[in-house]
Amino acid sequence: MAKTQGPLAGFRDLLAEQLFPREELIDSIKKVFELYGFVPLKTPAIERLETLSGKYGDEGDKLMYKFKDNGGRDVALRYDQTVPLARVIGQYGNELPKPYKRYALGYVWRGERPQAGRYREFAQFDADIIGSSSYLAETEIIAMMSDVVKALGVKATIRVNDRLMFDALAESCGISEKSEFNTLVSLIDKIDKIGLEEVLDELKKVFSNEVMDKVKSYLTVTGSTDEKLSKISSLLGNDLSTKATNNLKDIIDTLAFAGYSTGITFDQTIVRGLSYYTGTIYETTLDDLPGIGSFFSGGRFDNLIKQLGGPDVPAVGSAVGVDRLFEGMKQLGLVKEKKTKTKVYITNVEEGLDKDRFKLVQKLRNNGITAELTYDSPKLGNQIKAIDKLGVEKIIILGSREIENGTVVIKDLKSGDQKDVLVKNLVSELK
């Protein structure tokens, strides 16, 4: 018999022990999103190619899964959930509340090189606010990100910046060519990967000493958030830098006033790779595992919906990279894998009692207790070994003696303790 092949590189099967904790993680995030008034939205996995192409920059277009469908139409698997959202706003805008606050959980596909926590098929959990240009919308998104971090019990830092900072930096340096601007920003975006000094060495190959002096001064500004914003505004000295620093100050001051100062910091080197951000941007990294990259990021994208032919409405949002976050939490020992949610297993210790055992297991299920029963009748020791491998902590023994007495035996597989319990008290005992 030929050996069964596994999934393609960058794709994977997920068994119960991975899916149960993932679902718990997702439920924790969903509760926070709904606490802020966000409502669900689902869009198709496949979109028209024209809807997606050109929205993610040259690199994104290369990584997109593109093909022709059976009707010969050019289509693509969705690269993220933000562009499909923009399409929905353009299509259903008049039917949606204003502002429209939606969350969406779904898989996206990118043909990039697989690595730890990064796959070609992965889940994103987005939350976006459409229809408000207020800094309070951005403030709310960041506060919600902070609350998600707390709900998950992880230590993380949310780094905040504004894309206008780079327009201000380019203007201050006299950079007007789009190609030069893209080179500047793309190299700054590599600081987390290759370090500041190497980025500066790469920039020296392209820009003059005068430009380099200002870029280096910008990238190495230190101090508190207020001090850094003040220094950068003075350093760049133009209207764009004033607008960006004032916006960031409003957001960060409001967060601090509401008790959200810990774990949120201004970082002038944050770029975000996608080209459609127009204002505030943010990334979240695990404090004890920063190398895994940002797991919760986003920003303001005011022009995208109009570019798709929809109304000219402002938008801001953020997305959780579920797989990257889950991988990070696993590495930090914060994920408890489980193979089943079954609380109790009814064993088979005597022939002819199948009906009695089935009646009992249904009684438990009908009272909200997850329960299973052994179908066949191997030795009790073998049954216990199999049940213990699943991580089920309790078994129920039901024989003729127990039926006659109106009792069952509950055995704790961890401690080895067991006791007789009246059937009429079984539900309350297990609960």
Secondary structure, DSSP 8 states (H G I E B T S, - for coil): --------TT-----HHHHHHHHHHHHHHHHHHHHTT-EE----SEEEHHHHTTSSHHHHHHHS-EEE-TTS-EEEE-S-SHHHHHHHHHHHGGGS-SSEEEEEEEEEE-----BTTB-SEEEEEEEEEES---HHHHHHHHHHHHHHHHHHT--EEEEEEETHHHHHHHHHHT---HHHHHHHHHHHTTHHHH-HHHHHHHHHTTS-HHHHHHHHHHHT--SSHHHHHHHHHHHH-SHHHHHHHHHHHHHHHHHHHTT--TTEEE-TT---S-TT--SEEEEEEETT-GGG--SEEEEE-TTHHHHTTS----EEEEEEEHHHHHHHHHHTT-----S----EEE---STT-HHHHHHHHHHHHHTT--EEE-SS---HHHHHHHHHHTT--EEEE--HHHHHHTEEEEEETTT--EEEEEGGGHHHHH-
